[in-house]
C-alpha cells in the first residue's frame, strides 16, 4: 500500500482548463508552450509583452472635467431624455391592459357562477371552500369626482360629462361596466358624492 502512495506522488498534477477571451488564445498557447518546455525567463518576458500590449491600449482620462467624461455625461442625459416619456407611456399602457384583464376576469367569473348554478340545480350542495376563513366584505364609501374617476379609469372631466349626458340608470350601468368590482355608482346632488349600488 505504501507503494501506491509513492506512485501517486510521482504523477504530474493534472492540468486545469481555464476559459480565456478569444483575443488572448494565441498568447496563452505561447505561454503554455514556454512553460511546458521549462523556459521560465522567456515565459516572464512573454507575459510582460502581453501585459504591456493591454496597458498601452488603455487610454482613459477620468478627471472630472475631462472631455471623455463630458461626452459620457451628454450621451447619458440624451438617453434619459429619450427614454423617460416612452417609459411613462408604456407603464400607462400596461396599467390599462391590467385593468382590462381584471374586468374580463370579473365578468367571466360572474358568468361562470351563473352557468354553474344553473347546472348544479337546487338538490346538489356546492363544495365547501378549501379555506374556512372568509374575508369580510369591504363596504364601499361614497366618493367624490376625483376618487371615482380614478377607480373607473377615466378623467374627472369625462366622468362629469358621462353623468350629465346619461340618465341616472344609464350612468349606473356605464359605471358598473367600468368598475373593477362591477359596482354601479349613483350621483347624489345633495351631498355631491357618488354612492355605490350593489
TORKOL-4160 file (C-alpha; in steps of 0.2 Angstrom, whole numbers, padded with zeros to 4 digits, m for minus):
198
<pt num="1" X="0000" Y="0000" Z="0000"/>
<pt num="2" X="0014" Y="0012" Z="0003"/>
<pt num="3" X="0020" Y="0009" Z="m0015"/>
<pt num="4" X="0003" Y="0015" Z="m0021"/>
<pt num="5" X="0005" Y="0032" Z="m0011"/>
<pt num="6" X="0023" Y="0034" Z="m0018"/>
<pt num="7" X="0016" Y="0031" Z="m0036"/>
<pt num="8" X="0003" Y="0044" Z="m0033"/>
<pt num="9" X="0015" Y="0057" Z="m0028"/>
<pt num="10" X="0026" Y="0054" Z="m0044"/>
<pt num="11" X="0012" Y="0058" Z="m0056"/>
<pt num="12" X="0012" Y="0075" Z="m0063"/>
<pt num="13" X="m0003" Y="0086" Z="m0057"/>
<pt num="14" X="m0017" Y="0086" Z="m0069"/>
<pt num="15" X="m0018" Y="0102" Z="m0079"/>
<pt num="16" X="m0033" Y="0114" Z="m0076"/>
<pt num="17" X="m0044" Y="0120" Z="m0090"/>
<pt num="18" X="m0047" Y="0139" Z="m0090"/>
<pt num="19" X="m0058" Y="0150" Z="m0101"/>
<pt num="20" X="m0049" Y="0165" Z="m0109"/>
<pt num="21" X="m0056" Y="0178" Z="m0121"/>
<pt num="22" X="m0053" Y="0174" Z="m0139"/>
<pt num="23" X="m0041" Y="0188" Z="m0142"/>
<pt num="24" X="m0029" Y="0180" Z="m0129"/>
<pt num="25" X="m0029" Y="0162" Z="m0135"/>
<pt num="26" X="m0013" Y="0164" Z="m0146"/>
<pt num="27" X="m0004" Y="0172" Z="m0131"/>
<pt num="28" X="m0010" Y="0159" Z="m0119"/>
<pt num="29" X="m0005" Y="0145" Z="m0130"/>
<pt num="30" X="0013" Y="0153" Z="m0132"/>
<pt num="31" X="0014" Y="0155" Z="m0114"/>
<pt num="32" X="0009" Y="0137" Z="m0111"/>
<pt num="33" X="0022" Y="0130" Z="m0123"/>
<pt num="34" X="0036" Y="0140" Z="m0115"/>
<pt num="35" X="0030" Y="0134" Z="m0098"/>
<pt num="36" X="0030" Y="0115" Z="m0103"/>
<pt num="37" X="0047" Y="0117" Z="m0111"/>
<pt num="38" X="0054" Y="0125" Z="m0095"/>
<pt num="39" X="0059" Y="0142" Z="m0102"/>
<pt num="40" X="0055" Y="0152" Z="m0086"/>
<pt num="41" X="0064" Y="0168" Z="m0092"/>
<pt num="42" X="0056" Y="0168" Z="m0109"/>
<pt num="43" X="0039" Y="0165" Z="m0101"/>
<pt num="44" X="0041" Y="0180" Z="m0090"/>
<pt num="45" X="0046" Y="0191" Z="m0105"/>
<pt num="46" X="0031" Y="0185" Z="m0115"/>
<pt num="47" X="0020" Y="0189" Z="m0100"/>
<pt num="48" X="0027" Y="0206" Z="m0099"/>
<pt num="49" X="0024" Y="0209" Z="m0118"/>
<pt num="50" X="0006" Y="0203" Z="m0116"/>
<pt num="51" X="0003" Y="0215" Z="m0101"/>
<pt num="52" X="0011" Y="0230" Z="m0110"/>
<pt num="53" X="0000" Y="0227" Z="m0125"/>
<pt num="54" X="m0015" Y="0229" Z="m0115"/>
<pt num="55" X="m0008" Y="0243" Z="m0104"/>
<pt num="56" X="m0003" Y="0253" Z="m0120"/>
<pt num="57" X="m0021" Y="0251" Z="m0127"/>
<pt num="58" X="m0029" Y="0258" Z="m0112"/>
<pt num="59" X="m0031" Y="0277" Z="m0113"/>
<pt num="60" X="m0044" Y="0283" Z="m0101"/>
<pt num="61" X="m0045" Y="0301" Z="m0094"/>
<pt num="62" X="m0057" Y="0300" Z="m0079"/>
<pt num="63" X="m0054" Y="0318" Z="m0072"/>
<pt num="64" X="m0070" Y="0327" Z="m0068"/>
<pt num="65" X="m0068" Y="0340" Z="m0082"/>
<pt num="66" X="m0061" Y="0328" Z="m0095"/>
<pt num="67" X="m0068" Y="0328" Z="m0112"/>
<pt num="68" X="m0072" Y="0309" Z="m0111"/>
<pt num="69" X="m0082" Y="0311" Z="m0095"/>
<pt num="70" X="m0091" Y="0326" Z="m0103"/>
<pt num="71" X="m0096" Y="0316" Z="m0118"/>
<pt num="72" X="m0102" Y="0301" Z="m0107"/>
<pt num="73" X="m0112" Y="0313" Z="m0097"/>
<pt num="74" X="m0120" Y="0321" Z="m0113"/>
<pt num="75" X="m0124" Y="0304" Z="m0120"/>
<pt num="76" X="m0132" Y="0298" Z="m0104"/>
<pt num="77" X="m0143" Y="0314" Z="m0102"/>
<pt num="78" X="m0149" Y="0312" Z="m0120"/>
<pt num="79" X="m0153" Y="0293" Z="m0117"/>
<pt num="80" X="m0163" Y="0298" Z="m0101"/>
<pt num="81" X="m0172" Y="0311" Z="m0110"/>
<pt num="82" X="m0176" Y="0299" Z="m0124"/>
<pt num="83" X="m0182" Y="0285" Z="m0113"/>
<pt num="84" X="m0192" Y="0294" Z="m0099"/>
<pt num="85" X="m0208" Y="0299" Z="m0109"/>
<pt num="86" X="m0208" Y="0282" Z="m0118"/>
<pt num="87" X="m0207" Y="0273" Z="m0101"/>
<pt num="88" X="m0221" Y="0283" Z="m0094"/>
<pt num="89" X="m0232" Y="0279" Z="m0109"/>
<pt num="90" X="m0228" Y="0261" Z="m0108"/>
<pt num="91" X="m0232" Y="0260" Z="m0090"/>
<pt num="92" X="m0249" Y="0268" Z="m0093"/>
<pt num="93" X="m0252" Y="0256" Z="m0107"/>
<pt num="94" X="m0248" Y="0241" Z="m0095"/>
<pt num="95" X="m0259" Y="0248" Z="m0082"/>
<pt num="96" X="m0274" Y="0250" Z="m0094"/>
<pt num="97" X="m0271" Y="0232" Z="m0100"/>
<pt num="98" X="m0271" Y="0226" Z="m0082"/>
<pt num="99" X="m0287" Y="0235" Z="m0079"/>
<pt num="100" X="m0295" Y="0227" Z="m0094"/>
<pt num="101" X="m0289" Y="0210" Z="m0089"/>
<pt num="102" X="m0296" Y="0212" Z="m0071"/>
<pt num="103" X="m0313" Y="0217" Z="m0078"/>
<pt num="104" X="m0313" Y="0202" Z="m0090"/>
<pt num="105" X="m0309" Y="0190" Z="m0076"/>
<pt num="106" X="m0323" Y="0198" Z="m0065"/>
<pt num="107" X="m0335" Y="0196" Z="m0079"/>
<pt num="108" X="m0330" Y="0179" Z="m0083"/>
<pt num="109" X="m0331" Y="0174" Z="m0065"/>
<pt num="110" X="m0349" Y="0180" Z="m0064"/>
<pt num="111" X="m0354" Y="0172" Z="m0080"/>
<pt num="112" X="m0346" Y="0155" Z="m0074"/>
<pt num="113" X="m0355" Y="0156" Z="m0057"/>
<pt num="114" X="m0372" Y="0159" Z="m0066"/>
<pt num="115" X="m0369" Y="0144" Z="m0078"/>
<pt num="116" X="m0363" Y="0133" Z="m0064"/>
<pt num="117" X="m0378" Y="0137" Z="m0053"/>
<pt num="118" X="m0389" Y="0133" Z="m0067"/>
<pt num="119" X="m0381" Y="0116" Z="m0070"/>
<pt num="120" X="m0380" Y="0111" Z="m0051"/>
<pt num="121" X="m0398" Y="0113" Z="m0048"/>
<pt num="122" X="m0405" Y="0115" Z="m0030"/>
<pt num="123" X="m0403" Y="0097" Z="m0024"/>
<pt num="124" X="m0384" Y="0097" Z="m0026"/>
<pt num="125" X="m0374" Y="0106" Z="m0012"/>
<pt num="126" X="m0360" Y="0116" Z="m0018"/>
<pt num="127" X="m0342" Y="0111" Z="m0012"/>
<pt num="128" X="m0335" Y="0118" Z="0004"/>
<pt num="129" X="m0322" Y="0131" Z="0002"/>
<pt num="130" X="m0304" Y="0125" Z="0005"/>
<pt num="131" X="m0301" Y="0139" Z="0017"/>
<pt num="132" X="m0314" Y="0141" Z="0031"/>
<pt num="133" X="m0309" Y="0159" Z="0033"/>
<pt num="134" X="m0319" Y="0171" Z="0023"/>
<pt num="135" X="m0313" Y="0189" Z="0020"/>
<pt num="136" X="m0325" Y="0202" Z="0027"/>
<pt num="137" X="m0335" Y="0211" Z="0013"/>
<pt num="138" X="m0327" Y="0229" Z="0012"/>
<pt num="139" X="m0341" Y="0242" Z="0012"/>
<pt num="140" X="m0338" Y="0255" Z="m0001"/>
<pt num="141" X="m0339" Y="0273" Z="0004"/>
<pt num="142" X="m0346" Y="0287" Z="m0006"/>
<pt num="143" X="m0333" Y="0295" Z="m0017"/>
<pt num="144" X="m0330" Y="0312" Z="m0025"/>
<pt num="145" X="m0327" Y="0315" Z="m0043"/>
<pt num="146" X="m0308" Y="0313" Z="m0042"/>
<pt num="147" X="m0309" Y="0297" Z="m0032"/>
<pt num="148" X="m0322" Y="0288" Z="m0043"/>
<pt num="149" X="m0314" Y="0294" Z="m0059"/>
<pt num="150" X="m0298" Y="0286" Z="m0053"/>
<pt num="151" X="m0307" Y="0270" Z="m0049"/>
<pt num="152" X="m0316" Y="0269" Z="m0065"/>
<pt num="153" X="m0300" Y="0273" Z="m0075"/>
<pt num="154" X="m0307" Y="0290" Z="m0083"/>
<pt num="155" X="m0303" Y="0308" Z="m0080"/>
<pt num="156" X="m0314" Y="0318" Z="m0068"/>
<pt num="157" X="m0320" Y="0329" Z="m0083"/>
<pt num="158" X="m0325" Y="0314" Z="m0093"/>
<pt num="159" X="m0334" Y="0307" Z="m0078"/>
<pt num="160" X="m0344" Y="0323" Z="m0076"/>
<pt num="161" X="m0348" Y="0323" Z="m0094"/>
<pt num="162" X="m0354" Y="0305" Z="m0093"/>
<pt num="163" X="m0365" Y="0309" Z="m0078"/>
<pt num="164" X="m0373" Y="0324" Z="m0087"/>
<pt num="165" X="m0376" Y="0316" Z="m0104"/>
<pt num="166" X="m0384" Y="0300" Z="m0097"/>
<pt num="167" X="m0399" Y="0296" Z="m0087"/>
<pt num="168" X="m0397" Y="0290" Z="m0069"/>
<pt num="169" X="m0400" Y="0272" Z="m0075"/>
<pt num="170" X="m0388" Y="0273" Z="m0090"/>
<pt num="171" X="m0374" Y="0281" Z="m0079"/>
<pt num="172" X="m0376" Y="0267" Z="m0066"/>
<pt num="173" X="m0374" Y="0254" Z="m0080"/>
<pt num="174" X="m0360" Y="0263" Z="m0088"/>
<pt num="175" X="m0351" Y="0265" Z="m0071"/>
<pt num="176" X="m0354" Y="0246" Z="m0067"/>
<pt num="177" X="m0346" Y="0241" Z="m0083"/>
<pt num="178" X="m0330" Y="0251" Z="m0079"/>
<pt num="179" X="m0329" Y="0247" Z="m0060"/>
<pt num="180" X="m0316" Y="0234" Z="m0056"/>
<pt num="181" X="m0328" Y="0225" Z="m0044"/>
<pt num="182" X="m0343" Y="0228" Z="m0056"/>
<pt num="183" X="m0351" Y="0240" Z="m0043"/>
<pt num="184" X="m0363" Y="0253" Z="m0050"/>
<pt num="185" X="m0362" Y="0271" Z="m0044"/>
<pt num="186" X="m0376" Y="0284" Z="m0042"/>
<pt num="187" X="m0374" Y="0303" Z="m0041"/>
<pt num="188" X="m0382" Y="0312" Z="m0026"/>
<pt num="189" X="m0384" Y="0330" Z="m0029"/>
<pt num="190" X="m0387" Y="0334" Z="m0011"/>
<pt num="191" X="m0370" Y="0329" Z="m0004"/>
<pt num="192" X="m0361" Y="0330" Z="m0021"/>
<pt num="193" X="m0355" Y="0312" Z="m0020"/>
<pt num="194" X="m0356" Y="0296" Z="m0029"/>
<pt num="195" X="m0364" Y="0282" Z="m0019"/>
<pt num="196" X="m0361" Y="0263" Z="m0023"/>
<pt num="197" X="m0376" Y="0252" Z="m0029"/>
<pt num="198" X="m0375" Y="0233" Z="m0027"/>
